[in-house]
């Protein structure tokens, strides 16, 4: 049975391709999920996906991942900058965690420069656009294959 990576996307990421394409690009959430599934499959890993605009649903999904997923790739969206609860949930997860942001958050508004989630993440990618997700998948393949 292949190891499983959970891909979590937070608020407003369901609007990828429509919302501020000059910042977030024209690819959709489904496009990036397909790209991640293909990259992980090539590396012998399985993908589960979940998107929610609700902080509590994201926390519940992280809790469910305990014992059911080997790693998490997360774009917490705006919750990065506000949610200690999301950080606490991730701290209760034993696997690897990669945080992804499509935009270069350090070139944006000052309130976006701090991420609570980064305190738990094993790696953080920002500013690479949608490619950041596949980069996270490649990193995760190396991480999980070396753990065999």
C-alpha positions as CSV (number, residue, x, y, z in Angstrom):
1,X,0.0,0.0,0.0
2,X,1.5,3.4,-1.0
3,X,2.2,6.1,1.5
4,X,-0.4,8.9,1.4
5,X,0.0,12.6,1.2
6,X,-2.9,14.8,2.2
7,X,-3.2,18.0,0.2
8,X,-5.1,20.7,2.2
9,X,-6.2,24.0,0.7
10,X,-7.7,26.7,2.8
11,X,-10.1,29.6,2.2
12,X,-10.7,31.0,-1.2
13,X,-8.5,28.5,-3.0
14,X,-11.6,27.0,-4.5
15,X,-11.6,30.2,-6.6
16,X,-8.3,29.6,-8.2
17,X,-8.4,30.6,-11.9
18,X,-11.1,33.2,-11.1
19,X,-9.9,35.2,-8.1
20,X,-7.1,37.7,-8.8
21,X,-5.5,35.8,-11.7
22,X,-2.7,38.4,-11.8
23,X,-1.6,37.1,-8.3
24,X,-2.8,33.5,-8.3
25,X,-2.7,32.6,-12.0
26,X,-5.3,31.0,-14.3
27,X,-5.0,27.4,-13.3
28,X,-7.8,25.9,-11.2
29,X,-7.7,24.0,-7.9
30,X,-8.6,20.9,-10.0
31,X,-5.6,21.6,-12.3
32,X,-3.2,21.7,-9.3
33,X,-4.7,18.6,-7.8
34,X,-4.2,16.7,-11.0
35,X,-0.6,17.8,-11.2
36,X,0.1,16.8,-7.7
37,X,-1.6,13.4,-8.2
38,X,0.5,12.7,-11.2
39,X,3.8,13.8,-9.5
40,X,3.1,11.7,-6.4
41,X,2.0,8.7,-8.4
42,X,5.2,8.8,-10.3
43,X,7.0,8.8,-7.0
44,X,5.0,5.8,-5.7
45,X,2.8,7.8,-3.4
46,X,-1.0,8.3,-3.1
47,X,-2.8,11.6,-2.9
48,X,-5.9,12.7,-0.9
49,X,-7.2,16.2,-1.4
50,X,-9.4,18.5,0.8
51,X,-10.3,22.1,0.4
52,X,-12.4,24.2,2.8
53,X,-13.1,27.8,3.6
54,X,-13.8,26.7,7.2
55,X,-11.0,26.7,9.8
56,X,-12.8,24.1,11.8
57,X,-13.2,21.7,8.8
58,X,-9.5,22.0,8.1
59,X,-8.6,21.2,11.7
60,X,-10.9,18.2,11.7
61,X,-9.3,17.0,8.5
62,X,-5.8,17.3,10.1
63,X,-7.1,15.3,13.1
64,X,-8.4,12.6,10.8
65,X,-5.0,12.5,9.0
66,X,-3.4,11.2,12.2
67,X,-2.7,7.5,11.5
68,X,-4.3,7.8,8.0
69,X,-1.8,10.0,6.1
70,X,2.0,10.0,6.1
71,X,2.4,13.7,5.2
72,X,0.5,16.9,4.6
73,X,1.0,19.6,2.0
74,X,-1.0,22.6,3.1
75,X,-1.8,26.0,1.7
76,X,-3.7,27.5,4.7
77,X,-4.5,30.7,2.8
78,X,-5.3,33.6,5.1
79,X,-5.4,31.2,8.1
80,X,-1.6,31.1,7.9
81,X,-1.5,34.5,9.5
82,X,-4.3,34.1,12.0
83,X,-4.7,30.5,13.2
84,X,-3.0,29.2,16.2
85,X,-5.6,26.5,16.2
86,X,-4.4,25.2,12.8
87,X,-0.8,25.3,14.1
88,X,-1.9,23.3,17.2
89,X,-3.6,20.7,15.0
90,X,-0.5,20.3,12.8
91,X,1.6,20.0,15.9
92,X,-0.5,16.9,16.8
93,X,0.3,15.3,13.4
94,X,3.4,13.1,13.4
95,X,4.3,13.2,9.6
96,X,6.1,15.6,7.4
97,X,4.4,19.0,6.6
98,X,5.1,21.4,3.8
99,X,3.5,24.8,3.6
100,X,2.8,26.3,0.2
101,X,1.8,29.8,-0.9
102,X,1.2,30.6,-4.5
103,X,2.2,34.2,-4.1
104,X,5.4,35.7,-2.7
105,X,3.9,36.6,0.7
106,X,6.9,38.7,1.7
107,X,6.2,41.1,-1.2
108,X,2.6,41.6,-0.1
109,X,0.9,43.4,2.8
110,X,2.9,43.3,6.0
111,X,0.2,41.2,7.8
112,X,1.0,38.4,5.4
113,X,4.7,38.2,6.4
114,X,4.1,36.0,9.4
115,X,2.7,32.5,9.2
116,X,1.9,30.5,12.3
117,X,1.9,27.3,10.2
118,X,5.5,27.9,9.2
119,X,6.5,27.1,12.9
120,X,5.5,23.5,12.3
121,X,6.3,23.1,8.6
122,X,9.4,21.1,7.6
123,X,9.6,23.2,4.4
124,X,7.9,26.3,3.1
125,X,7.5,27.3,-0.5
126,X,6.1,30.7,-1.6
127,X,6.2,32.7,-4.7
128,X,6.5,29.9,-7.2
129,X,2.9,30.0,-8.3
130,X,1.1,26.7,-8.8
131,X,4.6,25.1,-9.5
132,X,5.2,25.4,-5.7
133,X,2.7,22.5,-5.2
134,X,4.6,20.1,-7.5
135,X,7.8,21.2,-5.9
136,X,6.3,20.3,-2.6
137,X,5.3,16.9,-4.0
138,X,8.9,16.3,-5.2
139,X,10.3,17.2,-1.8
140,X,7.7,14.9,-0.2
141,X,8.7,12.0,-2.5
142,X,12.3,12.3,-1.4
143,X,11.3,12.7,2.3
144,X,9.0,9.7,2.4
145,X,11.2,7.4,0.2
146,X,14.2,8.1,2.4
147,X,12.1,7.1,5.5
148,X,11.4,3.6,4.2
